[in-house]
Amino acid sequence: MNATLIPTQAPREAAVVEVVAADLQGPGIIYCPNPKMALWSGHPRVFLDVASTGEGKCPYCGTLYRLAGGPASGGH
């Protein structure tokens, strides 16, 4: 007889945070956890490059940061 695993909880939806140029901490960089997150849910600070692809996902909490307007253009 094959056992079927039934999850006890539904997967948690990852948060999506839209950021604008004023939120960036350098040339296209945002950090997580962001200042609006509760201290109890903190994790080590990670820096995410959102300028080149238009978004970055935190490897700790799964929060997805999207740059409003998409990735920066590489025009000359």
Backbone as a ProteinNet text record, in pm:
[ID]
protein_1_A
[PRIMARY]
MNATLIPTQAPREAAVVEVVAADLQGPGIIYCPNPKMALWSGHPRVFLDVASTGEGKCPYCGTLYRLAGGPASGGH
[TERTIARY]
83.8	0	88.4	60.4	136.3	77.4	164.8	119.7	114.7	13.6	0.7	27.6	119.9	150.2	53.5	-6.5	-99.5	-38.9	-16.7	42.5	-51.7	6.8	-74.2	-103.7	-25.2	-47.1	-30	-105.7	-87.8	42.3	111.9	235.5	207.5	297.9	283.1	318.5	234.3	261	375.6	473.9	584.6	537.2	586.8	550.7	616.5	547.5	602.6	606.1	724.1	742.8	787.1	709.3	749.3	834.3	951.2	1042.4	1058.5	1088.2	1115	1260.4	1308	1448.2	1490.2	1400.8	1434.5	1460.5	1411.7	1432	1567.5	1635.8	1760.9	1871.9	1957.9	2066	2200.7	2200.4	2322.4	2281.7	2375.5	2342.6	2258.1	2127.7	2037	2027	2065.3	2069.5	1959.4	1894.8	1796.7	1839.4	1802.7	1839.5	1716.8	1732	1628.4	1693.5	1629.9	1495.9	1490.6	1376.7	1363.6	1320	1334.4	1304.8	1161	1067.4	928.2	896.1	988.9	964.8	980.7	903.6	909.7	1044.9	1096.9	1227.2	1228.5	1117.3	1114.3	1130.3	1097.9	1106.8	1234.8	1331.3	1454.4	1542.6	1632.7	1733.9	1856.7	1969.6	2087.7	2056.4	2111.3	2085.9	2152.1	2075.7	2127.8	2099.3	2188.9	2175.4	2138.1	2035.1	1982.2	1992.7	2044.8	2055.5	1924.2	1845	1716.9	1723.4	1832.5	1842	1863.3	1941.4	1975.2	1861.8	1783.6	1676.2	1537.1	1529.1	1400.1	1340.6	1402.2	1353.7	1462.7	1444	1535.8	1460.1	1495.2	1425.7	1520.4	1472.2	1552.2	1566.7	1690	1708.7	1664.8	1647.7	1606.9	1454.9	1384.2	1240.3	1153.3	1214	1138.5	1070.2	1089.7	1028.9	1084.2	994.6	1033.2	1026.4	1136.4	1143.9	1139.4	1041.5	1026.8	1052.1	1134.9	1166.2	1057.2	989.8	884.5	944.3	882.8	934.7	1025	1055.8	1139.1	1287.5	1367.4	1513.8	1562.5	1677	1737.1	1785	1766.2	1811.7	1962.7	2025.4	2171	2214.4	2133.2	2165.9	2284.5	2347	2463.1	2422.2
-117.8	0	124.3	218.5	342.9	446.7	511.2	616.5	748.6	827.1	959.4	1062.7	1153.3	1259.5	1374.3	1417.9	1529.8	1643.7	1757.9	1869.8	1917	1954	2001.9	2150.6	2221.2	2364.2	2397.6	2494.1	2541.8	2620.2	2616.2	2694	2842.3	2909.3	3052.1	3130.6	3226	3312.7	3406.8	3416.4	3508.1	3651	3742.4	3883.3	3940.6	4032.7	4105.5	4252.5	4312.4	4452.5	4528.6	4629.4	4713.1	4827.3	4846.1	4951.7	5052.3	5174.6	5280.8	5323.6	5404	5445	5507	5579.4	5643.9	5541	5417.9	5314	5245.4	5263.3	5191.8	5242.8	5152.7	5183.3	5197.4	5219.9	5230	5211.7	5176.7	5162.2	5037	5048.9	4936.8	4832.9	4867	4770.6	4798.9	4693.6	4700.1	4595.8	4613.3	4511.1	4454.2	4332.2	4261.4	4204.9	4213.4	4263.7	4414.9	4462.4	4605.6	4673.2	4803.7	4874.8	4860.2	4824.5	4810.8	4674	4578.8	4444.7	4444.1	4359	4346.7	4289.6	4339.2	4292.9	4143.9	4090.2	3949.5	3857	3905.9	3820	3844.5	3909.8	3945.2	3827.1	3848.8	3751.6	3831.3	3767.1	3844.1	3931	4050.2	4143	4090.4	4089.3	4051.9	4166	4186.4	4291.8	4229.1	4284.8	4229.8	4332.9	4291.1	4378.7	4370.7	4476.8	4478.1	4559.4	4630.9	4716.5	4635.6	4529.2	4457.4	4369.8	4308.7	4219.7	4274.8	4379.2	4436.4	4376.9	4269.5	4210.2	4126.4	4100	4016	3947.1	3822.4	3744	3713.9	3740.2	3715	3564	3515.7	3371.8	3324.5	3415.9	3377.6	3368.9	3475.9	3480.5	3468.5	3475	3460.8	3586.7	3698.5	3824.1	3860.9	3895.7	3934.3	4086.6	4148	4292.8	4322.4	4404.7	4441.9	4590.8	4624.4	4763.6	4820.6	4924.1	4988.8	5037.8	5004.8	5045.5	4941.4	4834.9	4727.8	4756.6	4670.7	4685	4812.3	4858.3	4977.3	4942.8	5035.1	5009.4	5028.9	4956.6	4963.2	5050.7	5147.9	5234.4	5324.5	5372.2	5461.4	5603.3
0	0	0	-87.1	-95	-1.6	75	166.2	90.8	116.4	56.8	164.7	134.9	230.2	208.8	316.4	311.4	391.8	327.1	402.1	511.6	624.1	736	725	644.2	625.7	478.1	431.9	295.4	287.9	174.2	162.6	181	249.9	276.4	151.1	119.3	5.7	42.2	-44.9	-21.3	-45.2	34.9	21.1	-104	-167	-280.8	-241.8	-250.7	-213.9	-337.7	-375.9	-488.5	-435.8	-496.5	-454.7	-568	-530.8	-627.8	-613.4	-706.1	-705.6	-572.7	-506.1	-378.1	-267.6	-282.2	-182.2	-194.3	-305.1	-330.1	-239.2	-196.5	-103	-173	-296.4	-376.1	-520.7	-606	-748.2	-774.2	-755.3	-782.9	-674.3	-551.1	-442.3	-340.4	-294.2	-184.9	-82.3	43.3	140.6	209.5	256.9	331	456.6	571.6	595.1	579.2	528.6	506.7	636.9	647.1	772.3	821.8	735.6	777	836.2	828.7	881.9	1033.3	1098.4	1244.1	1286.8	1397.5	1446.7	1478.5	1528.3	1566.8	1446.8	1327.3	1209.7	1130.8	1193.6	1124.9	1092	1000.1	961	922.1	895.1	854.5	732.4	729	618.4	491.1	383.7	252.6	156.1	62.9	-35.6	-168.9	-232.5	-356.2	-468.1	-582.1	-698.8	-774.9	-768.9	-839	-968	-991	-1109.5	-1237	-1231.5	-1354.6	-1406.3	-1317.2	-1361.6	-1332.4	-1248.4	-1213.1	-1087.8	-1035.8	-911.1	-846.5	-717.4	-642.3	-530.5	-502.7	-400.8	-284.9	-163.5	-44.4	-23.4	-6.9	13.7	152.6	246.4	381.7	396.8	361	388.8	264.4	146.6	23.1	-25.5	43.2	-0.5	-137.9	-228.2	-362.7	-372.2	-410	-426.9	-575.9	-619	-759.5	-774.4	-871.1	-899.3	-988.8	-940.8	-1020	-1151.5	-1262	-1392	-1453.8	-1381.6	-1436.4	-1427.4	-1491.3	-1482.5	-1551.1	-1503.5	-1562.6	-1703	-1796.4	-1932.5	-1939.3	-2025.8	-2039.9	-2153.6	-2189.7	-2303.3	-2276.5	-2382.7	-2369.9	-2396.7
[MASK]
++++++++++++++++++++++++++++++++++++++++++++++++++++++++++++++++++++++++++++

